[in-house]
Amino acid sequence: EAYRGKMVVIFAGYSGQMTELLNKVNPGLKSRVSDVIDFPDFTSDAAAQLAAQQLAEKRLRLPDGLGADMLHPWTQQLTAAPGWANGRDVETYVRRVAVECATRKITAVTPAALDAALSTLLQMKWAGSPAAPAASVPSVSVEPPTFMTADSLLAPPAFDLKKAVMQDKLQVDDDDDDDDDDDSGDMTFAEALEDAIVDLGYDGDDARRRKLAAMLGAAVDGNSAFPEDIRSRVIGATGMGGEAVDAALKRVARPALAAVKAAIAYQEERREELEELDDGEREEALNDEARIMERLRTMGPCPAGFAWFRQGNGWRCGGGSHFVYDDDPILNFD
């Protein structure tokens, strides 16, 4: 009684949730609400403008001559998805676009990156929704997201990356003027090399990465033979003869060598960074990394089969071609 007429109670939430609260929880509650302040949802135009601004802040540019209008096909579907969260959804979408661009090693936003990011976010939104579509999530094009599988949308998104379709392979620069068939063959050898590195355990820890880097370096930059265990695996996977495999490995091994060296260097830098922190900060950083590593373990290795290692404000795979930020929804999705 002491607070009668002196207390203000505020109910805050999305319109659908508020309607359900006022109509179903307590029939008499609605009559006690004296004022309603309604903040309208972002339109697709407003969402496109905000997305373009946030992409620019991340130094990701739209194609020359195109502005926020080009984002409308994606933001229209985003705003129509269940549980549209306005600015929060735009921010999440932009972060996902940044991941797709990093995976593709580009700074200009492409329709493929926008579509893959949209597909990932919509799968999360449609999962568990009573109105979830039976066949597929709406998308601007048909490319699946880099870190997602094509599982049913009636269940939470699956993150078995070992089974995911790898969208981005290591690109190999060949000094020879090869035709398309030769390029396709080189990619087959690159895939076989990646599989051999993973299956033989060379990506397991820094000691084994250093051993691999030394052997690949001697073979790529010198006249040494490629490690026999790797060579045998590639021969078995491709069905090619030894001389053909040796020549192909000379062409395709350099990107793998660069990725292994990068993984070693980043691990060294990370150890130095941790040493500079005080005990409390170091413990907090290690706990955060342990939590994310546990999440990554449940997801599995990257689509190429490589383990993950810390790089900057995210995690890169040992093969070098996949990256995910610490705050990516994939790592924080429950």
C-alpha positions as CSV (number, residue, x, y, z in Angstrom):
1,E,0.0,0.0,0.0
2,A,2.9,2.3,0.7
3,Y,3.8,2.3,-3.0
4,R,0.2,2.6,-4.4
5,G,0.2,5.4,-7.0
6,K,3.9,5.9,-6.7
7,M,5.3,3.1,-8.7
8,V,5.8,2.9,-12.5
9,V,6.0,-0.6,-14.0
10,I,7.5,-0.9,-17.5
11,F,7.0,-3.9,-19.7
12,A,9.5,-3.9,-22.6
13,G,9.8,-6.4,-25.4
14,Y,9.0,-7.1,-29.0
15,S,5.4,-6.4,-30.1
16,G,4.4,-10.1,-30.6
17,Q,5.8,-11.0,-27.1
18,M,4.0,-8.1,-25.5
19,T,0.7,-8.9,-27.1
20,E,1.0,-12.5,-25.9
21,L,1.9,-11.3,-22.4
22,L,-1.0,-8.8,-22.2
23,N,-3.6,-11.1,-23.8
24,K,-2.8,-14.5,-22.4
25,V,-0.9,-14.4,-19.2
26,N,-3.4,-12.3,-17.2
27,P,-6.6,-11.1,-18.9
28,G,-6.8,-8.1,-16.5
29,L,-3.3,-7.0,-17.1
30,K,-4.1,-5.2,-20.3
31,S,-6.5,-2.8,-18.7
32,R,-3.8,-1.7,-16.3
33,V,-1.4,-0.5,-19.0
34,S,-2.0,3.2,-19.4
35,D,0.5,4.1,-22.1
36,V,2.2,2.3,-25.0
37,I,5.4,3.5,-26.7
38,D,5.9,1.7,-30.0
39,F,9.2,1.8,-31.7
40,P,8.6,0.7,-35.3
41,D,10.9,-2.0,-36.7
42,F,13.6,-1.1,-39.2
43,T,12.5,-1.2,-42.7
44,S,14.7,-3.1,-45.2
45,D,15.9,0.3,-46.5
46,A,17.0,1.3,-43.0
47,A,18.6,-2.1,-42.4
48,A,20.5,-1.8,-45.7
49,Q,21.8,1.7,-44.8
50,L,23.0,0.5,-41.3
51,A,24.6,-2.6,-42.8
52,A,26.5,-0.5,-45.4
53,Q,27.7,1.8,-42.6
54,Q,28.9,-1.0,-40.4
55,L,30.6,-2.7,-43.4
56,A,32.5,0.5,-44.1
57,E,33.6,0.7,-40.4
58,K,35.0,-2.8,-40.9
59,R,36.8,-1.5,-44.0
60,L,34.8,-3.8,-46.2
61,R,33.7,-2.0,-49.4
62,L,30.8,-2.5,-51.6
63,P,31.4,-2.9,-55.4
64,D,32.5,0.4,-57.0
65,G,29.6,2.6,-57.9
66,L,27.1,0.8,-55.8
67,G,25.7,2.0,-52.5
68,A,23.4,0.6,-49.7
69,D,20.7,-0.1,-52.3
70,M,22.6,-3.2,-53.5
71,L,22.0,-4.8,-50.1
72,H,18.2,-4.6,-50.3
73,P,17.7,-8.2,-51.7
74,W,19.4,-9.5,-48.5
75,T,18.0,-7.1,-45.9
76,Q,14.4,-7.7,-47.3
77,Q,14.7,-11.3,-46.4
78,L,16.4,-10.6,-43.1
79,T,13.6,-8.2,-42.0
80,A,11.0,-10.8,-43.0
81,A,12.6,-13.6,-40.9
82,P,11.0,-14.6,-37.6
83,G,12.2,-12.7,-34.5
84,W,13.5,-9.7,-36.5
85,A,15.8,-8.0,-33.9
86,N,16.5,-4.8,-35.9
87,G,19.9,-3.3,-35.2
88,R,21.1,-6.4,-33.4
89,D,20.3,-8.6,-36.3
90,V,22.0,-6.2,-38.7
91,E,25.1,-6.2,-36.5
92,T,25.2,-10.0,-36.4
93,Y,24.7,-10.2,-40.1
94,V,27.5,-7.7,-40.8
95,R,29.8,-9.7,-38.5
96,R,28.9,-12.9,-40.5
97,V,29.6,-11.1,-43.8
98,A,33.0,-10.1,-42.4
99,V,33.7,-13.8,-41.7
100,E,32.7,-14.8,-45.2
101,C,35.0,-12.1,-46.7
102,A,37.9,-13.2,-44.5
103,T,37.4,-16.8,-45.5
104,R,37.5,-15.7,-49.2
105,K,40.4,-13.4,-48.5
106,I,38.6,-10.4,-50.0
107,T,37.9,-6.8,-48.9
108,A,35.2,-6.1,-51.5
109,V,31.8,-7.5,-50.5
110,T,30.5,-10.0,-53.1
111,P,27.0,-11.4,-53.6
112,A,28.4,-14.8,-52.7
113,A,29.6,-13.6,-49.3
114,L,26.3,-11.8,-48.6
115,D,24.3,-14.8,-49.5
116,A,26.4,-17.2,-47.4
117,A,26.1,-14.9,-44.4
118,L,22.3,-14.6,-44.9
119,S,21.9,-18.3,-45.2
120,T,23.8,-18.9,-41.9
121,L,21.8,-16.3,-40.0
122,L,18.4,-17.4,-41.4
123,Q,19.1,-21.0,-40.5
124,M,19.6,-19.9,-36.9
125,K,16.4,-17.9,-37.0
126,W,14.2,-20.5,-38.7
127,A,15.5,-23.3,-36.5
128,G,12.9,-24.2,-34.0
129,S,10.4,-21.6,-35.3
130,P,6.8,-22.9,-35.6
131,A,6.7,-21.4,-39.1
132,A,10.0,-23.0,-40.2
133,P,10.0,-23.8,-43.9
134,A,10.0,-27.5,-44.7
135,A,12.4,-27.4,-47.6
136,S,14.9,-24.6,-47.4
137,V,15.7,-21.2,-45.9
138,P,14.9,-18.3,-48.3
139,S,18.1,-17.1,-49.9
140,V,19.2,-14.8,-52.6
141,S,21.2,-17.5,-54.3
142,V,22.0,-21.1,-53.7
143,E,25.5,-21.1,-52.1
144,P,25.6,-22.7,-48.7
145,P,27.4,-20.9,-45.9
146,T,31.0,-21.7,-45.4
147,F,30.7,-23.2,-41.9
148,M,27.3,-24.8,-42.2
149,T,26.0,-28.1,-43.5
150,A,22.8,-28.5,-45.5
151,D,20.9,-30.3,-42.7
152,S,17.2,-30.0,-42.0
153,L,16.1,-26.6,-40.8
154,L,13.6,-28.1,-38.3
155,A,16.5,-28.8,-36.0
156,P,19.2,-26.4,-34.7
157,P,22.0,-25.8,-37.2
158,A,24.5,-28.7,-37.4
159,F,28.2,-27.8,-37.1
160,D,29.9,-31.1,-38.2
161,L,32.5,-29.3,-40.2
162,K,34.2,-32.5,-41.2
163,K,31.2,-33.2,-43.4
164,A,30.7,-29.6,-44.6
165,V,31.1,-28.7,-48.2
166,M,34.2,-26.7,-48.4
167,Q,33.5,-23.5,-50.4
168,D,37.0,-22.1,-50.5
169,K,40.0,-24.1,-51.4
170,L,43.6,-23.0,-51.3
171,Q,44.3,-21.2,-54.5
172,V,47.6,-22.1,-56.2
173,D,49.5,-19.6,-58.4
174,D,51.1,-21.5,-61.3
175,D,53.7,-19.8,-63.4
176,D,52.8,-22.1,-66.3
177,D,50.0,-21.3,-68.8
178,D,48.0,-24.3,-67.9
179,D,44.5,-25.0,-69.2
180,D,41.4,-25.6,-67.0
181,D,42.0,-29.3,-66.8
182,D,45.5,-28.7,-65.4
183,D,44.1,-26.3,-62.8
184,S,41.5,-28.8,-61.8
185,G,44.2,-31.4,-61.4
186,D,46.3,-29.1,-59.3
187,M,43.3,-28.6,-57.0
188,T,42.9,-32.3,-56.6
189,F,46.6,-32.6,-55.6
190,A,46.2,-29.7,-53.2
191,E,43.2,-31.4,-51.6
192,A,45.1,-34.7,-51.4
193,L,48.1,-32.9,-49.7
194,E,45.8,-31.3,-47.1
195,D,44.2,-34.6,-46.3
196,A,47.6,-36.3,-45.9
197,I,48.8,-33.5,-43.6
198,V,45.7,-33.9,-41.4
199,D,45.5,-37.7,-41.5
200,L,49.2,-38.1,-40.6
201,G,48.8,-35.8,-37.6
202,Y,51.2,-33.1,-38.7
203,D,48.6,-30.4,-37.6
204,G,48.4,-31.8,-34.1
205,D,50.8,-29.4,-32.3
206,D,53.6,-26.9,-32.9
207,A,56.4,-29.5,-32.7
208,R,54.8,-31.5,-35.5
209,R,54.1,-28.3,-37.5
210,R,57.7,-27.3,-37.3
211,K,58.8,-30.7,-38.5
212,L,56.4,-30.5,-41.4
213,A,57.5,-26.9,-42.3
214,A,61.2,-28.0,-42.4
215,M,60.4,-31.0,-44.6
216,L,58.1,-29.1,-47.0
217,G,60.5,-26.1,-47.1
218,A,63.4,-28.4,-48.1
219,A,61.3,-30.0,-50.8
220,V,59.7,-26.8,-52.2
221,D,62.7,-24.4,-52.0
222,G,65.4,-27.0,-52.3
223,N,66.1,-30.3,-54.0
224,S,65.0,-32.6,-51.2
225,A,62.2,-35.2,-51.8
226,F,58.8,-34.8,-50.2
227,P,58.2,-36.8,-47.0
228,E,57.6,-40.4,-48.1
229,D,54.5,-40.7,-45.9
230,I,52.9,-37.7,-47.4
231,R,54.0,-38.7,-50.9
232,S,52.5,-42.2,-50.6
233,R,49.2,-40.8,-49.3
234,V,48.9,-38.4,-52.3
235,I,49.8,-41.2,-54.8
236,G,47.1,-43.4,-53.2
237,A,44.5,-40.6,-53.3
238,T,45.1,-39.4,-56.8
239,G,46.1,-42.7,-58.5
240,M,49.0,-40.9,-60.3
241,G,52.5,-42.1,-60.7
242,G,55.4,-41.0,-58.5
243,E,57.0,-38.6,-61.0
244,A,53.6,-36.9,-61.7
245,V,52.9,-36.5,-58.0
246,D,56.4,-35.1,-57.3
247,A,55.9,-32.5,-60.0
248,A,52.4,-31.6,-58.8
249,L,53.5,-31.3,-55.2
250,K,56.2,-28.8,-56.2
251,R,53.4,-26.7,-57.7
252,V,50.8,-26.9,-54.9
253,A,52.8,-27.3,-51.6
254,R,53.8,-23.7,-51.2
255,P,50.4,-22.4,-49.9
256,A,50.3,-25.3,-47.4
257,L,53.9,-24.4,-46.3
258,A,52.9,-20.8,-45.9
259,A,49.8,-21.7,-43.8
260,V,51.9,-24.0,-41.5
261,K,54.5,-21.3,-41.0
262,A,51.7,-18.8,-40.3
263,A,50.2,-21.1,-37.7
264,I,53.6,-21.4,-35.9
265,A,54.2,-17.7,-36.0
266,Y,50.8,-16.8,-34.6
267,Q,51.2,-19.3,-31.8
268,E,54.5,-17.7,-30.8
269,E,53.0,-14.3,-30.9
270,R,50.1,-15.4,-28.8
271,R,52.5,-16.9,-26.1
272,E,54.4,-13.5,-26.0
273,E,51.1,-11.6,-25.6
274,L,50.0,-13.8,-22.7
275,E,53.4,-13.4,-21.0
276,E,52.8,-9.6,-21.0
277,L,49.5,-9.9,-19.1
278,D,49.2,-9.9,-15.4
279,D,48.1,-13.1,-13.7
280,G,44.4,-12.2,-13.5
281,E,44.2,-11.1,-17.1
282,R,46.2,-14.1,-18.3
283,E,43.9,-16.5,-16.4
284,E,40.8,-14.7,-17.9
285,A,42.2,-14.9,-21.4
286,L,43.1,-18.6,-21.1
287,N,39.6,-19.4,-19.7
288,D,38.0,-17.6,-22.6
289,E,40.2,-19.5,-25.1
290,A,39.4,-22.8,-23.3
291,R,35.7,-22.1,-23.7
292,I,36.0,-21.3,-27.4
293,M,38.3,-24.3,-28.0
294,E,35.7,-26.5,-26.4
295,R,33.1,-25.1,-28.7
296,L,35.4,-25.6,-31.7
297,R,36.0,-29.2,-30.6
298,T,32.2,-29.8,-30.6
299,M,32.0,-28.3,-34.1
300,G,34.9,-30.4,-35.3
301,P,37.9,-29.4,-37.4
302,C,37.6,-27.0,-40.3
303,P,36.0,-28.2,-43.6
304,A,39.5,-29.2,-44.8
305,G,40.1,-31.2,-41.6
306,F,42.7,-28.8,-39.9
307,A,42.8,-27.9,-36.3
308,W,42.1,-24.3,-35.1
309,F,44.6,-21.9,-33.6
310,R,44.3,-18.4,-32.1
311,Q,44.9,-15.5,-34.5
312,G,44.2,-11.9,-33.5
313,N,40.5,-11.5,-32.5
314,G,39.5,-14.9,-33.8
315,W,40.6,-18.4,-34.9
316,R,42.2,-19.6,-38.1
317,C,42.5,-23.2,-39.2
318,G,45.9,-24.8,-39.8
319,G,45.3,-24.9,-43.5
320,G,45.0,-21.1,-43.5
321,S,41.8,-20.8,-45.5
322,H,39.1,-20.6,-42.8
323,F,38.7,-17.9,-40.1
324,V,36.0,-17.3,-37.4
325,Y,35.8,-14.3,-35.0
326,D,35.5,-14.7,-31.2
327,D,32.1,-13.1,-31.2
328,D,30.7,-15.0,-34.3
329,P,27.3,-16.4,-33.5
330,I,28.6,-19.8,-34.6
331,L,30.8,-19.9,-31.4
332,N,28.1,-18.6,-29.1
333,F,25.0,-20.3,-30.5
334,D,23.2,-22.5,-27.9
